[in-house]
Structure formats: structure tokens, C-alpha cells
Amino acid sequence: MLTRHVGERIVIDQGIEVIVHKISRSTVKLGVRVPKGVLVLRGEVWDAVARENRAAAEIEFDEDAIVNAAIQVTPESENEP
């Protein structure tokens, strides 16, 4: 556990910086500086994305049914010689 006051910061590795901007009764406002291209998400968003990814990975696909469905929706003009 770290203790920080308004205006103080935490530096992670070489370029990730967390700054305490404001402290009120039940909330803390933080600023985050990261190198360009680094993704920053709130924890609950990260968790939701991870849940969706796990659920998508568990879906089983019937490849033959997908191919047959694709063939059926192909316009007839594309199948003509």
C-alpha cells in the first residue's frame, strides 16, 4: 500500500506516471501519463473486456454450416461462368 498526497506522483517503469490531483471523501482523482500507444483502461472496463474475450473463445463454430450458409447467400450472378 502506498500513501500519496495531492500533487505527489508514482512513476512506474520508464514513462508511466500516476499523479494525485484531488482527494475528497470517497474519491480520489488521478492523472495518468503514459507513452503514446499505451492503452489505459479503468479496472471495470478491463474486466468486462476480459470476460467478453473469454466468452468469445469458448464459442464453438460449425465450419461446414458457416461455409454452406455463405454459399447460399452468394448472388447467383457470381456463380455463373
C-alpha positions in Angstrom: 0.0 0.0 0.0 1.3 3.4 -0.9 0.3 6.7 0.7 0.3 9.8 -1.5 -0.9 13.4 -1.1 -2.3 15.8 -3.6 0.4 16.8 -6.1 2.5 13.7 -5.4 3.1 11.1 -8.0 4.1 7.5 -8.6 6.4 6.5 -11.5 6.1 3.0 -13.0 9.0 1.9 -15.2 10.1 4.4 -17.7 7.3 6.6 -18.7 4.1 5.7 -16.7 3.2 8.3 -14.2 0.2 8.5 -11.8 -0.4 11.8 -10.2 -2.9 12.5 -7.3 -4.9 15.6 -8.3 -7.7 15.7 -5.8 -8.9 13.8 -2.7 -12.4 14.1 -1.4 -14.5 12.0 1.0 -14.8 8.8 -1.0 -13.0 9.5 -4.3 -9.5 10.2 -5.5 -8.9 12.0 -8.8 -5.8 10.7 -10.6 -4.0 11.8 -13.6 -2.1 9.3 -15.7 0.7 10.0 -18.2 1.8 7.1 -20.4 3.9 6.8 -23.6 2.0 7.2 -26.9 0.3 3.9 -27.8 -0.1 2.6 -24.3 -3.7 1.5 -23.6 -5.1 2.8 -20.3 -8.5 1.5 -19.1 -10.5 1.7 -15.8 -10.4 -1.6 -14.0 -14.0 -2.4 -14.5 -13.7 -1.8 -18.3 -10.6 -4.1 -18.4 -12.6 -6.8 -16.5 -15.6 -6.5 -18.9 -13.3 -6.8 -21.9 -11.6 -9.8 -20.4 -14.9 -11.5 -19.7 -16.1 -10.9 -23.2 -12.9 -12.3 -24.7 -13.1 -15.5 -22.6 -16.8 -16.0 -23.6 -15.9 -15.5 -27.3 -13.1 -18.0 -27.0 -15.5 -20.6 -25.7 -17.9 -20.5 -28.6 -17.6 -23.5 -30.9 -18.2 -22.9 -34.6 -19.5 -25.5 -37.1 -17.3 -24.6 -40.1 -19.3 -26.6 -42.6 -22.5 -24.8 -41.6 -20.8 -21.4 -42.0 -19.4 -22.3 -45.4 -22.8 -23.7 -46.6 -24.6 -20.6 -45.3 -22.1 -18.4 -47.2 -22.6 -20.3 -50.4 -26.4 -20.0 -50.1 -26.3 -16.2 -49.8 -23.9 -15.7 -52.7 -25.8 -14.0 -55.5 -26.4 -16.3 -58.5 -24.7 -13.9 -60.9 -21.4 -14.6 -59.1 -21.8 -18.4 -59.6 -22.3 -18.1 -63.4 -19.4 -18.8 -65.7 
